[in-house]
Structures are given as C-alpha cells and as structure tokens.
Amino acid sequence: MPALQHLGFVGYDDILLVDDLTSFYTRSSCALQCLAIDEADFEQGDLADFIPLLSSLRELRLRFRTSGSQRHKYPDRSHVKQFPSVPISLASCHGEPLLPLLEVFCWEGRAAYPWGTIPGLITPICPQSGQHRRPLKSVKIKCYYGDRYPFIEEGVVQQLLAISDVKLDLTVSTGRFEGGYHAVDWLKASVERPAEDPTFTL
C-alpha cells in the first residue's frame, strides 16, 4: 500500500501490537503523513520503537479513553501509566532525527501529562546544531483527572510562555460538573498558581 498516507487504530479492549504495526508499515513502503491511535491497552515503550520509522509523519494523535470493561478491570486507573506520553521529545543527534516534519501533535488521556517534554518538541531537534526545528504548528494536550492535579513546573512554564509561533492548547478537565467536562487552561492556571500550593483542586 505505497499510497497510504493516513492510518488510524481504534480498539478499546484490544492490545495494539506494535510489532505487527511495524511489519505492516514496513511492507507497505508508504510515506505516512498522519497516525491516530485511539485505544485502551498499550505497552510502555512500544511506540518509541515505531516512531523512528515515521520520518514523513506530519500529524500524530494519541487518545486514551478508558472503556467500561477496562474501568472494571482497573478501578484504580493504575494502568494509565502504561500509555506513552511523548517518546518523540527525546531526539537523538547520533542518528536520524525523530519526526523531522511533524506539524501537529495531539494527546488525550486519563493520566498526568509530563509537561516538561513539550519544549523538546519545539526546540531544535539537535541542540548542538541550533538549526533544524520541527515545523510544528499546534500542540494540543487534554488530560482528564480527579480532584487534584500538579501544576506545570515553573521552569517549563517560562519556556512555554516564550513560544510564540506554535499554538499551545493545554487543558485539564474533570467530569464532575453538570453539563459535562469542565476544562481548565493549564498553562494559565500554572502561571497564576499560589506559590505555596503545587497542585490545583478542580
């Protein structure tokens, strides 16, 4: 399937086997531009093994929404820690750069997001060169969480505020409001946070 440009996977109660995905992609000999994964069981680190193959990718969407059976199986939500955050932020200068053409990155899940990885998506892929940057246009992060959620670290906040050419949409939501989820602009909340409180009550 050399003409394949968009690939999506949805499987709320299925395990995404990245080895099979890698084999399919390799045999297809395609220049994939958009990858969307929407599922509920994902092994830590698997996606990091697949990402280096996607040198043509322009859009990456990762969505993790726990299904009913998964909530019953994992009532404490501890399994959400297995879902990948941003393995692409740890680019290596010794090999091919990871996702050099990425324009859009979206992540949605029921877990705390590692905000400190976002500047690494936007700064030069190889810090020593100071040259090539991913042509990012948009980074959208949406977290669904419980009562208290950690603010973005102050140092990371300053880095994010200095970014002017990439649209940042960083929100944390809770569903315990009449009419649906209540979303909070997390960058704004982190800027205005009380100095004595590292977490925020939604």
C-alpha positions in Angstrom: 0.0 0.0 0.0 2.6 2.6 -1.1 -0.2 5.3 -1.4 -1.2 5.1 2.2 -1.0 8.5 3.9 -3.4 8.2 6.9 -3.5 5.4 9.4 -5.7 5.0 12.4 -6.3 2.4 15.1 -9.3 2.1 17.4 -9.5 -0.8 19.8 -10.8 0.0 23.3 -10.5 -3.6 24.6 -7.7 -4.7 22.3 -4.0 -4.6 22.7 -2.2 -2.8 19.9 0.7 -5.0 18.9 3.4 -2.6 17.7 5.4 -5.4 16.1 2.5 -6.2 13.8 2.0 -2.5 13.1 5.7 -2.1 12.3 5.6 -5.1 10.0 2.6 -3.8 8.2 4.1 -0.4 7.7 7.4 -1.7 6.5 5.8 -3.9 3.9 3.6 -1.1 2.8 6.5 1.1 1.7 4.4 4.2 2.3 5.2 7.7 3.3 2.7 8.0 6.2 1.6 11.6 7.0 -1.0 11.1 9.8 -1.1 8.5 12.5 -4.0 8.3 15.0 -4.1 5.8 17.9 -7.3 5.6 20.0 -7.2 2.6 22.3 -7.0 1.4 25.9 -4.1 -1.1 26.2 -0.6 -0.1 25.2 2.7 -1.3 26.4 5.2 1.2 27.7 7.9 1.9 25.2 6.3 0.2 22.2 5.5 3.3 20.4 9.1 4.6 20.8 10.2 1.6 18.7 7.9 2.5 15.9 8.3 6.3 15.8 11.8 6.3 14.2 10.3 4.8 11.1 7.9 7.7 10.6 10.2 10.3 9.0 7.4 11.6 6.7 4.8 12.0 9.5 3.2 15.4 9.8 0.4 14.7 12.3 0.4 12.4 15.4 -2.7 11.9 17.5 -2.7 9.7 20.7 -6.0 9.3 22.5 -6.5 7.1 25.6 -10.1 6.9 26.9 -10.8 4.0 29.3 -13.6 1.8 28.2 -16.3 0.4 30.5 -14.7 -3.1 30.8 -11.2 -1.5 31.4 -12.6 0.6 34.2 -14.0 -2.5 35.8 -10.7 -4.3 35.3 -8.6 -1.4 36.5 -10.7 0.5 39.1 -7.7 2.4 40.4 -6.6 3.6 36.9 -3.1 2.5 37.6 -2.8 1.1 34.1 -2.9 4.5 32.5 0.7 4.9 33.4 1.5 2.4 30.7 0.2 4.8 28.0 3.0 6.6 26.2 3.4 10.3 26.6 5.9 11.9 24.2 8.7 9.5 23.3 9.5 11.7 20.4 10.8 14.5 22.6 14.0 12.7 23.3 15.5 13.2 19.9 19.0 11.8 19.2 21.7 13.7 17.4 23.6 10.5 16.6 21.1 9.0 14.2 18.2 10.2 12.1 16.1 12.9 13.8 12.7 11.7 15.1 9.7 13.1 13.3 11.5 15.9 11.5 8.4 17.0 9.6 5.9 16.9 12.5 3.3 19.8 12.4 0.5 18.7 14.7 0.8 16.7 18.0 -2.3 15.8 20.0 -2.5 13.8 23.2 -5.6 13.0 25.2 -5.8 10.7 28.2 -6.8 10.0 31.8 -3.3 10.5 33.2 -0.9 13.2 34.4 1.0 14.5 31.3 4.7 15.1 31.5 4.6 18.8 30.6 8.4 19.1 30.6 8.6 17.1 27.3 6.7 19.8 25.3 9.7 22.3 24.9 11.7 19.4 23.4 9.2 19.0 20.6 9.6 22.6 19.6 13.3 23.4 20.1 15.9 22.4 17.5 16.0 18.6 17.1 19.7 18.6 17.7 20.5 21.3 20.3 24.2 21.4 19.3 23.3 22.4 15.7 20.8 25.2 16.6 19.4 24.8 13.1 16.6 22.4 12.2 13.3 22.6 14.1 10.2 20.5 13.6 7.7 22.7 11.6 5.2 22.4 14.5 2.0 24.5 14.2 0.0 23.0 17.0 0.4 21.1 20.3 -2.9 20.0 22.0 -2.9 18.2 25.3 -6.1 17.3 27.1 -6.0 15.5 30.4 -8.9 14.1 32.3 -8.2 13.8 36.0 -9.5 13.6 39.5 -9.6 16.1 42.4 -6.0 17.5 42.4 -3.6 17.8 39.5 0.1 19.1 39.6 0.8 22.5 38.1 3.3 22.8 35.2 6.8 23.3 36.7 7.8 26.9 36.8 10.8 26.4 34.6 8.7 24.7 32.0 6.1 27.5 32.2 8.7 30.1 31.3 9.8 28.0 28.3 6.2 27.6 27.1 5.5 31.3 27.5 8.4 32.1 25.3 6.9 30.1 22.4 5.1 32.4 20.0 5.0 30.5 16.7 3.2 27.3 17.9 -0.4 27.1 19.1 -0.5 25.6 22.5 -3.8 24.2 23.8 -3.1 22.6 27.2 -6.1 21.7 29.3 -7.1 19.6 32.3 -10.7 18.5 32.7 -12.9 16.9 35.3 -16.3 15.5 34.6 -17.9 16.3 37.9 -19.8 19.3 36.7 -23.4 19.4 35.4 -23.4 19.5 31.7 -20.2 17.6 31.1 -16.5 18.2 31.4 -15.1 21.4 32.8 -11.8 22.3 31.1 -9.1 24.5 32.7 -6.4 26.2 30.7 -3.5 24.6 32.4 -0.8 27.0 31.3 -2.8 30.0 32.5 -3.6 28.2 35.8 0.1 27.3 36.3 1.1 31.0 35.8 -1.5 32.1 38.3 -0.9 29.3 40.9 -0.5 30.1 44.6 3.2 29.9 45.4 2.6 27.6 48.4 0.4 25.0 46.6 2.0 22.8 43.9 -1.4 21.2 43.0 -4.8 22.6 41.9 -8.2 21.4 43.0 -10.5 21.1 40.0 
